[in-house]
Amino acid sequence: MGNGAAPSRAALGRLTAEEAALYEALGNDTYGPSVRLEQELIRWDWALERLHPAG
């Protein structure tokens, strides 16, 4: 969790009800100004190298 630029306003239609509520709360500054959650970034080249042998 951190602070960042303007929140995303993208339409995210595949979220659960709980995820959608959190996404909306973050966009409305419910937890403070410009609060955001981040996922770990996994580079595609790294992931594909490891997935390819698995078939």
PQR file with spaces between the fields and no chain letter, atoms N, CA, C, O and H, PARSE charges and radii, in Angstrom:
ATOM       1  N    MET     1       0.844   -1.163    0.000 -0.4000 1.5000
ATOM       2  CA   MET     1       0.000    0.000    0.000 -0.0000 2.0000
ATOM       3  C    MET     1       0.892    1.228    0.000  0.5500 1.7000
ATOM       4  O    MET     1       1.893    1.278    0.715 -0.5500 1.4000
ATOM       5  N    GLY     2       0.537    2.194   -0.783 -0.4000 1.5000
ATOM       6  CA   GLY     2       1.330    3.406   -0.856 -0.0000 2.0000
ATOM       7  C    GLY     2       0.498    4.530   -1.423  0.5500 1.7000
ATOM       8  O    GLY     2      -0.715    4.399   -1.589 -0.5500 1.4000
ATOM       9  H    GLY     2      -0.276    2.154   -1.364  0.4000 1.0000
ATOM      10  N    ASN     3       1.155    5.637   -1.721 -0.4000 1.5000
ATOM      11  CA   ASN     3       0.476    6.766   -2.343 -0.0000 2.0000
ATOM      12  C    ASN     3       1.000    6.919   -3.752  0.5500 1.7000
ATOM      13  O    ASN     3       2.171    6.657   -4.024 -0.5500 1.4000
ATOM      14  H    ASN     3       2.140    5.744   -1.587  0.4000 1.0000
ATOM      15  N    GLY     4       0.128    7.342   -4.643 -0.4000 1.5000
ATOM      16  CA   GLY     4       0.556    7.483   -6.020 -0.0000 2.0000
ATOM      17  C    GLY     4      -0.209    8.567   -6.730  0.5500 1.7000
ATOM      18  O    GLY     4      -0.875    9.404   -6.120 -0.5500 1.4000
ATOM      19  H    GLY     4      -0.824    7.555   -4.422  0.4000 1.0000
ATOM      20  N    ALA     5      -0.093    8.526   -8.018 -0.4000 1.5000
ATOM      21  CA   ALA     5      -0.760    9.507   -8.870 -0.0000 2.0000
ATOM      22  C    ALA     5      -2.269    9.283   -8.830  0.5500 1.7000
ATOM      23  O    ALA     5      -2.770    8.493   -8.029 -0.5500 1.4000
ATOM      24  H    ALA     5       0.448    7.847   -8.513  0.4000 1.0000
ATOM      25  N    ALA     6      -2.968    9.970   -9.683 -0.4000 1.5000
ATOM      26  CA   ALA     6      -4.423    9.857   -9.746 -0.0000 2.0000
ATOM      27  C    ALA     6      -4.833    8.392   -9.885  0.5500 1.7000
ATOM      28  O    ALA     6      -4.200    7.637  -10.623 -0.5500 1.4000
ATOM      29  H    ALA     6      -2.562   10.611  -10.333  0.4000 1.0000
ATOM      30  N    PRO     7      -5.886    7.990   -9.180 -0.5600 1.5000
ATOM      31  CA   PRO     7      -6.307    6.588   -9.235  0.2800 2.0000
ATOM      32  C    PRO     7      -6.851    6.203  -10.607  0.5500 1.7000
ATOM      33  O    PRO     7      -7.341    7.043  -11.362 -0.5500 1.4000
ATOM      34  N    SER     8      -6.753    4.937  -10.898 -0.4000 1.5000
ATOM      35  CA   SER     8      -7.291    4.411  -12.148 -0.0000 2.0000
ATOM      36  C    SER     8      -8.810    4.476  -12.121  0.5500 1.7000
ATOM      37  O    SER     8      -9.437    4.279  -11.081 -0.5500 1.4000
ATOM      38  H    SER     8      -6.355    4.255  -10.284  0.4000 1.0000
ATOM      39  N    ARG     9      -9.382    4.752  -13.268 -0.4000 1.5000
ATOM      40  CA   ARG     9     -10.843    4.761  -13.402 -0.0000 2.0000
ATOM      41  C    ARG     9     -11.279    3.717  -14.428  0.5500 1.7000
ATOM      42  O    ARG     9     -12.378    3.798  -14.976 -0.5500 1.4000
ATOM      43  H    ARG     9      -8.872    4.913  -14.114  0.4000 1.0000
ATOM      44  N    ALA    10     -10.414    2.741  -14.683 -0.4000 1.5000
ATOM      45  CA   ALA    10     -10.710    1.701  -15.673 -0.0000 2.0000
ATOM      46  C    ALA    10     -11.892    0.860  -15.212  0.5500 1.7000
ATOM      47  O    ALA    10     -12.079    0.635  -14.016 -0.5500 1.4000
ATOM      48  H    ALA    10      -9.521    2.675  -14.238  0.4000 1.0000
ATOM      49  N    ALA    11     -12.681    0.401  -16.165 -0.4000 1.5000
ATOM      50  CA   ALA    11     -13.796   -0.497  -15.862 -0.0000 2.0000
ATOM      51  C    ALA    11     -13.242   -1.907  -15.689  0.5500 1.7000
ATOM      52  O    ALA    11     -12.661   -2.467  -16.619 -0.5500 1.4000
ATOM      53  H    ALA    11     -12.529    0.584  -17.136  0.4000 1.0000
ATOM      54  N    LEU    12     -13.417   -2.473  -14.519 -0.4000 1.5000
ATOM      55  CA   LEU    12     -12.889   -3.799  -14.217 -0.0000 2.0000
ATOM      56  C    LEU    12     -14.060   -4.742  -13.965  0.5500 1.7000
ATOM      57  O    LEU    12     -14.525   -4.870  -12.832 -0.5500 1.4000
ATOM      58  H    LEU    12     -13.888   -2.019  -13.763  0.4000 1.0000
ATOM      59  N    GLY    13     -14.525   -5.387  -14.995 -0.4000 1.5000
ATOM      60  CA   GLY    13     -15.727   -6.198  -14.928 -0.0000 2.0000
ATOM      61  C    GLY    13     -15.558   -7.598  -14.376  0.5500 1.7000
ATOM      62  O    GLY    13     -16.546   -8.315  -14.221 -0.5500 1.4000
ATOM      63  H    GLY    13     -14.148   -5.283  -15.915  0.4000 1.0000
ATOM      64  N    ARG    14     -14.334   -8.009  -14.075 -0.4000 1.5000
ATOM      65  CA   ARG    14     -14.122   -9.384  -13.615 -0.0000 2.0000
ATOM      66  C    ARG    14     -13.808   -9.474  -12.129  0.5500 1.7000
ATOM      67  O    ARG    14     -13.312  -10.498  -11.660 -0.5500 1.4000
ATOM      68  H    ARG    14     -13.531   -7.426  -14.201  0.4000 1.0000
ATOM      69  N    LEU    15     -14.097   -8.402  -11.378 -0.4000 1.5000
ATOM      70  CA   LEU    15     -13.834   -8.402   -9.941 -0.0000 2.0000
ATOM      71  C    LEU    15     -15.005   -9.016   -9.187  0.5500 1.7000
ATOM      72  O    LEU    15     -16.148   -8.969   -9.641 -0.5500 1.4000
ATOM      73  H    LEU    15     -14.500   -7.570  -11.758  0.4000 1.0000
ATOM      74  N    THR    16     -14.702   -9.592   -8.028 -0.4000 1.5000
ATOM      75  CA   THR    16     -15.774  -10.034   -7.145 -0.0000 2.0000
ATOM      76  C    THR    16     -16.425   -8.784   -6.557  0.5500 1.7000
ATOM      77  O    THR    16     -15.907   -7.679   -6.720 -0.5500 1.4000
ATOM      78  H    THR    16     -13.774   -9.630   -7.659  0.4000 1.0000
ATOM      79  N    ALA    17     -17.544   -8.954   -5.882 -0.4000 1.5000
ATOM      80  CA   ALA    17     -18.227   -7.814   -5.264 -0.0000 2.0000
ATOM      81  C    ALA    17     -17.313   -7.124   -4.247  0.5500 1.7000
ATOM      82  O    ALA    17     -17.274   -5.895   -4.175 -0.5500 1.4000
ATOM      83  H    ALA    17     -17.964   -9.852   -5.750  0.4000 1.0000
ATOM      84  N    GLU    18     -16.583   -7.915   -3.469 -0.4000 1.5000
ATOM      85  CA   GLU    18     -15.682   -7.357   -2.464 -0.0000 2.0000
ATOM      86  C    GLU    18     -14.528   -6.596   -3.114  0.5500 1.7000
ATOM      87  O    GLU    18     -14.163   -5.512   -2.660 -0.5500 1.4000
ATOM      88  H    GLU    18     -16.614   -8.913   -3.528  0.4000 1.0000
ATOM      89  N    GLU    19     -13.956   -7.161   -4.174 -0.4000 1.5000
ATOM      90  CA   GLU    19     -12.866   -6.491   -4.888 -0.0000 2.0000
ATOM      91  C    GLU    19     -13.353   -5.198   -5.524  0.5500 1.7000
ATOM      92  O    GLU    19     -12.655   -4.185   -5.491 -0.5500 1.4000
ATOM      93  H    GLU    19     -14.253   -8.042   -4.543  0.4000 1.0000
ATOM      94  N    ALA    20     -14.551   -5.229   -6.104 -0.4000 1.5000
ATOM      95  CA   ALA    20     -15.114   -4.032   -6.741 -0.0000 2.0000
ATOM      96  C    ALA    20     -15.353   -2.934   -5.708  0.5500 1.7000
ATOM      97  O    ALA    20     -15.112   -1.758   -5.981 -0.5500 1.4000
ATOM      98  H    ALA    20     -15.119   -6.053   -6.131  0.4000 1.0000
ATOM      99  N    ALA    21     -15.826   -3.317   -4.520 -0.4000 1.5000
ATOM     100  CA   ALA    21     -16.051   -2.334   -3.460 -0.0000 2.0000
ATOM     101  C    ALA    21     -14.740   -1.689   -3.024  0.5500 1.7000
ATOM     102  O    ALA    21     -14.683   -0.478   -2.807 -0.5500 1.4000
ATOM     103  H    ALA    21     -16.022   -4.272   -4.297  0.4000 1.0000
ATOM     104  N    LEU    22     -13.690   -2.492   -2.897 -0.4000 1.5000
ATOM     105  CA   LEU    22     -12.384   -1.952   -2.527 -0.0000 2.0000
ATOM     106  C    LEU    22     -11.847   -1.042   -3.619  0.5500 1.7000
ATOM     107  O    LEU    22     -11.321    0.033   -3.331 -0.5500 1.4000
ATOM     108  H    LEU    22     -13.736   -3.475   -3.074  0.4000 1.0000
ATOM     109  N    TYR    23     -11.975   -1.463   -4.869 -0.4000 1.5000
ATOM     110  CA   TYR    23     -11.508   -0.655   -6.004 -0.0000 2.0000
ATOM     111  C    TYR    23     -12.217    0.705   -6.009  0.5500 1.7000
ATOM     112  O    TYR    23     -11.581    1.738   -6.215 -0.5500 1.4000
ATOM     113  H    TYR    23     -12.403   -2.336   -5.104  0.4000 1.0000
ATOM     114  N    GLU    24     -13.520    0.700   -5.783 -0.4000 1.5000
ATOM     115  CA   GLU    24     -14.281    1.941   -5.742 -0.0000 2.0000
ATOM     116  C    GLU    24     -13.845    2.814   -4.566  0.5500 1.7000
ATOM     117  O    GLU    24     -13.694    4.027   -4.712 -0.5500 1.4000
ATOM     118  H    GLU    24     -14.037   -0.140   -5.615  0.4000 1.0000
ATOM     119  N    ALA    25     -13.643    2.196   -3.400 -0.4000 1.5000
ATOM     120  CA   ALA    25     -13.208    2.944   -2.215 -0.0000 2.0000
ATOM     121  C    ALA    25     -11.850    3.592   -2.441  0.5500 1.7000
ATOM     122  O    ALA    25     -11.637    4.738   -2.046 -0.5500 1.4000
ATOM     123  H    ALA    25     -13.766    1.211   -3.281  0.4000 1.0000
ATOM     124  N    LEU    26     -10.931    2.872   -3.071 -0.4000 1.5000
ATOM     125  CA   LEU    26      -9.615    3.441   -3.357 -0.0000 2.0000
ATOM     126  C    LEU    26      -9.737    4.621   -4.319  0.5500 1.7000
ATOM     127  O    LEU    26      -9.055    5.633   -4.157 -0.5500 1.4000
ATOM     128  H    LEU    26     -11.103    1.940   -3.392  0.4000 1.0000
ATOM     129  N    GLY    27     -10.608    4.486   -5.323 -0.4000 1.5000
ATOM     130  CA   GLY    27     -10.811    5.565   -6.287 -0.0000 2.0000
ATOM     131  C    GLY    27     -11.482    6.782   -5.693  0.5500 1.7000
ATOM     132  O    GLY    27     -11.323    7.892   -6.201 -0.5500 1.4000
ATOM     133  H    GLY    27     -11.161    3.664   -5.455  0.4000 1.0000
ATOM     134  N    ASN    28     -12.241    6.583   -4.608 -0.4000 1.5000
ATOM     135  CA   ASN    28     -12.940    7.695   -3.952 -0.0000 2.0000
ATOM     136  C    ASN    28     -12.172    8.260   -2.758  0.5500 1.7000
ATOM     137  O    ASN    28     -12.713    9.064   -1.999 -0.5500 1.4000
ATOM     138  H    ASN    28     -12.371    5.681   -4.195  0.4000 1.0000
ATOM     139  N    ASP    29     -10.921    7.846   -2.587 -0.4000 1.5000
ATOM     140  CA   ASP    29     -10.059    8.315   -1.486 -0.0000 2.0000
ATOM     141  C    ASP    29     -10.616    7.983   -0.106  0.5500 1.7000
ATOM     142  O    ASP    29     -10.382    8.725    0.848 -0.5500 1.4000
ATOM     143  H    ASP    29     -10.482    7.193   -3.204  0.4000 1.0000
ATOM     144  N    THR    30     -11.349    6.881    0.012 -0.4000 1.5000
ATOM     145  CA   THR    30     -11.913    6.458    1.301 -0.0000 2.0000
ATOM     146  C    THR    30     -10.820    6.234    2.339  0.5500 1.7000
ATOM     147  O    THR    30     -11.032    6.518    3.518 -0.5500 1.4000
ATOM     148  H    THR    30     -11.540    6.278   -0.763  0.4000 1.0000
ATOM     149  N    TYR    31      -9.666    5.736    1.933 -0.4000 1.5000
ATOM     150  CA   TYR    31      -8.578    5.412    2.856 -0.0000 2.0000
ATOM     151  C    TYR    31      -7.515    6.505    2.918  0.5500 1.7000
ATOM     152  O    TYR    31      -6.462    6.316    3.526 -0.5500 1.4000
ATOM     153  H    TYR    31      -9.495    5.505    0.976  0.4000 1.0000
ATOM     154  N    GLY    32      -7.785    7.634    2.297 -0.4000 1.5000
ATOM     155  CA   GLY    32      -6.847    8.743    2.262 -0.0000 2.0000
ATOM     156  C    GLY    32      -6.601    9.153    0.823  0.5500 1.7000
ATOM     157  O    GLY    32      -6.973    8.431   -0.102 -0.5500 1.4000
ATOM     158  H    GLY    32      -8.641    7.788    1.803  0.4000 1.0000
ATOM     159  N    PRO    33      -5.982   10.298    0.628 -0.5600 1.5000
ATOM     160  CA   PRO    33      -5.755   10.784   -0.735  0.2800 2.0000
ATOM     161  C    PRO    33      -4.734    9.935   -1.496  0.5500 1.7000
ATOM     162  O    PRO    33      -3.629    9.683   -1.016 -0.5500 1.4000
ATOM     163  N    SER    34      -5.124    9.512   -2.664 -0.4000 1.5000
ATOM     164  CA   SER    34      -4.234    8.806   -3.599 -0.0000 2.0000
ATOM     165  C    SER    34      -3.635    7.514   -3.050  0.5500 1.7000
ATOM     166  O    SER    34      -2.532    7.133   -3.442 -0.5500 1.4000
ATOM     167  H    SER    34      -6.022    9.716   -3.054  0.4000 1.0000
ATOM     168  N    VAL    35      -4.350    6.832   -2.146 -0.4000 1.5000
ATOM     169  CA   VAL    35      -3.875    5.544   -1.634 -0.0000 2.0000
ATOM     170  C    VAL    35      -4.058    4.505   -2.733  0.5500 1.7000
ATOM     171  O    VAL    35      -5.089    4.483   -3.405 -0.5500 1.4000
ATOM     172  H    VAL    35      -5.246    7.141   -1.828  0.4000 1.0000
ATOM     173  N    ARG    36      -3.061    3.646   -2.915 -0.4000 1.5000
ATOM     174  CA   ARG    36      -3.165    2.588   -3.919 -0.0000 2.0000
ATOM     175  C    ARG    36      -2.580    1.301   -3.369  0.5500 1.7000
ATOM     176  O    ARG    36      -1.755    1.311   -2.455 -0.5500 1.4000
ATOM     177  H    ARG    36      -2.224    3.664   -2.369  0.4000 1.0000
ATOM     178  N    LEU    37      -3.022    0.199   -3.942 -0.4000 1.5000
ATOM     179  CA   LEU    37      -2.475   -1.115   -3.619 -0.0000 2.0000
ATOM     180  C    LEU    37      -1.678   -1.576   -4.826  0.5500 1.7000
ATOM     181  O    LEU    37      -2.059   -1.305   -5.964 -0.5500 1.4000
ATOM     182  H    LEU    37      -3.692    0.191   -4.684  0.4000 1.0000
ATOM     183  N    GLU    38      -0.590   -2.262   -4.588 -0.4000 1.5000
ATOM     184  CA   GLU    38       0.232   -2.736   -5.692 -0.0000 2.0000
ATOM     185  C    GLU    38       0.420   -4.239   -5.603  0.5500 1.7000
ATOM     186  O    GLU    38       0.511   -4.812   -4.517 -0.5500 1.4000
ATOM     187  H    GLU    38      -0.281   -2.483   -3.663  0.4000 1.0000
ATOM     188  N    GLN    39       0.475   -4.859   -6.765 -0.4000 1.5000
ATOM     189  CA   GLN    39       0.828   -6.267   -6.863 -0.0000 2.0000
ATOM     190  C    GLN    39       2.307   -6.342   -7.172  0.5500 1.7000
ATOM     191  O    GLN    39       2.908   -5.376   -7.643 -0.5500 1.4000
ATOM     192  H    GLN    39       0.400   -4.394   -7.647  0.4000 1.0000
ATOM     193  N    GLU    40       2.880   -7.487   -6.903 -0.4000 1.5000
ATOM     194  CA   GLU    40       4.254   -7.696   -7.330 -0.0000 2.0000
ATOM     195  C    GLU    40       4.271   -7.765   -8.854  0.5500 1.7000
ATOM     196  O    GLU    40       3.380   -8.361   -9.460 -0.5500 1.4000
ATOM     197  H    GLU    40       2.391   -8.271   -6.520  0.4000 1.0000
ATOM     198  N    LEU    41       5.256   -7.173   -9.458 -0.4000 1.5000
ATOM     199  CA   LEU    41       5.402   -7.218  -10.901 -0.0000 2.0000
ATOM     200  C    LEU    41       6.206   -8.453  -11.279  0.5500 1.7000
ATOM     201  O    LEU    41       7.325   -8.642  -10.802 -0.5500 1.4000
ATOM     202  H    LEU    41       5.980   -6.688   -8.966  0.4000 1.0000
ATOM     203  N    ILE    42       5.647   -9.274  -12.117 -0.4000 1.5000
ATOM     204  CA   ILE    42       6.361  -10.431  -12.639 -0.0000 2.0000
ATOM     205  C    ILE    42       6.562  -10.192  -14.132  0.5500 1.7000
ATOM     206  O    ILE    42       5.597  -10.062  -14.885 -0.5500 1.4000
ATOM     207  H    ILE    42       4.738   -9.120  -12.504  0.4000 1.0000
ATOM     208  N    ARG    43       7.806  -10.135  -14.545 -0.4000 1.5000
ATOM     209  CA   ARG    43       8.104   -9.882  -15.959 -0.0000 2.0000
ATOM     210  C    ARG    43       7.653  -11.068  -16.806  0.5500 1.7000
ATOM     211  O    ARG    43       7.825  -12.221  -16.410 -0.5500 1.4000
ATOM     212  H    ARG    43       8.590  -10.241  -13.933  0.4000 1.0000
ATOM     213  N    TRP    44       7.070  -10.778  -17.984 -0.4000 1.5000
ATOM     214  CA   TRP    44       6.587  -11.828  -18.872 -0.0000 2.0000
ATOM     215  C    TRP    44       7.719  -12.739  -19.337  0.5500 1.7000
ATOM     216  O    TRP    44       7.522  -13.951  -19.424 -0.5500 1.4000
ATOM     217  H    TRP    44       6.930   -9.841  -18.306  0.4000 1.0000
ATOM     218  N    ASP    45       8.877  -12.206  -19.633 -0.4000 1.5000
ATOM     219  CA   ASP    45       9.969  -13.059  -20.104 -0.0000 2.0000
ATOM     220  C    ASP    45      10.357  -14.071  -19.025  0.5500 1.7000
ATOM     221  O    ASP    45      10.632  -15.229  -19.336 -0.5500 1.4000
ATOM     222  H    ASP    45       9.037  -11.221  -19.563  0.4000 1.0000
ATOM     223  N    TRP    46      10.380  -13.647  -17.769 -0.4000 1.5000
ATOM     224  CA   TRP    46      10.704  -14.543  -16.655 -0.0000 2.0000
ATOM     225  C    TRP    46       9.632  -15.623  -16.515  0.5500 1.7000
ATOM     226  O    TRP    46       9.951  -16.802  -16.364 -0.5500 1.4000
ATOM     227  H    TRP    46      10.157  -12.705  -17.516  0.4000 1.0000
ATOM     228  N    ALA    47       8.350  -15.215  -16.564 -0.4000 1.5000
ATOM     229  CA   ALA    47       7.251  -16.167  -16.386 -0.0000 2.0000
ATOM     230  C    ALA    47       7.192  -17.164  -17.547  0.5500 1.7000
ATOM     231  O    ALA    47       7.031  -18.363  -17.320 -0.5500 1.4000
ATOM     232  H    ALA    47       8.090  -14.257  -16.686  0.4000 1.0000
ATOM     233  N    LEU    48       7.319  -16.689  -18.773 -0.4000 1.5000
ATOM     234  CA   LEU    48       7.216  -17.563  -19.925 -0.0000 2.0000
ATOM     235  C    LEU    48       8.346  -18.595  -19.963  0.5500 1.7000
ATOM     236  O    LEU    48       8.139  -19.738  -20.372 -0.5500 1.4000
ATOM     237  H    LEU    48       7.450  -15.715  -18.958  0.4000 1.0000
ATOM     238  N    GLU    49       9.534  -18.183  -19.536 -0.4000 1.5000
ATOM     239  CA   GLU    49      10.661  -19.129  -19.475 -0.0000 2.0000
ATOM     240  C    GLU    49      10.320  -20.309  -18.563  0.5500 1.7000
ATOM     241  O    GLU    49      10.690  -21.448  -18.848 -0.5500 1.4000
ATOM     242  H    GLU    49       9.702  -17.255  -19.205  0.4000 1.0000
ATOM     243  N    ARG    50       9.630  -20.035  -17.496 -0.4000 1.5000
ATOM     244  CA   ARG    50       9.320  -21.077  -16.518 -0.0000 2.0000
ATOM     245  C    ARG    50       8.051  -21.859  -16.864  0.5500 1.7000
ATOM     246  O    ARG    50       7.908  -23.017  -16.471 -0.5500 1.4000
ATOM     247  H    ARG    50       9.330  -19.110  -17.265  0.4000 1.0000
ATOM     248  N    LEU    51       7.150  -21.242  -17.581 -0.4000 1.5000
ATOM     249  CA   LEU    51       5.913  -21.912  -17.970 -0.0000 2.0000
ATOM     250  C    LEU    51       6.101  -22.821  -19.174  0.5500 1.7000
ATOM     251  O    LEU    51       5.450  -23.862  -19.257 -0.5500 1.4000
ATOM     252  H    LEU    51       7.266  -20.302  -17.900  0.4000 1.0000
ATOM     253  N    HIS    52       6.958  -22.464  -20.094 -0.4000 1.5000
ATOM     254  CA   HIS    52       7.139  -23.218  -21.329 -0.0000 2.0000
ATOM     255  C    HIS    52       7.487  -24.682  -21.064  0.5500 1.7000
ATOM     256  O    HIS    52       6.861  -25.560  -21.657 -0.5500 1.4000
ATOM     257  H    HIS    52       7.487  -21.618  -20.026  0.4000 1.0000
ATOM     258  N    PRO    53       8.463  -24.983  -20.194 -0.5600 1.5000
ATOM     259  CA   PRO    53       8.769  -26.409  -19.955  0.2800 2.0000
ATOM     260  C    PRO    53       7.587  -27.187  -19.361  0.5500 1.7000
ATOM     261  O    PRO    53       7.504  -28.405  -19.523 -0.5500 1.4000
ATOM     262  N    ALA    54       6.681  -26.492  -18.680 -0.4000 1.5000
ATOM     263  CA   ALA    54       5.536  -27.170  -18.082 -0.0000 2.0000
ATOM     264  C    ALA    54       4.497  -27.539  -19.130  0.5500 1.7000
ATOM     265  O    ALA    54       3.580  -28.309  -18.846 -0.5500 1.4000
ATOM     266  H    ALA    54       6.748  -25.503  -18.549  0.4000 1.0000
ATOM     267  N    GLY    55       4.629  -27.005  -20.329 -0.4000 1.5000
ATOM     268  CA   GLY    55       3.719  -27.372  -21.406 -0.0000 2.0000
ATOM     269  C    GLY    55       2.602  -26.437  -21.527  0.5500 1.7000
ATOM     270  O    GLY    55       1.743  -26.609  -22.392 -0.5500 1.4000
ATOM     271  H    GLY    55       5.374  -26.379  -20.560  0.4000 1.0000
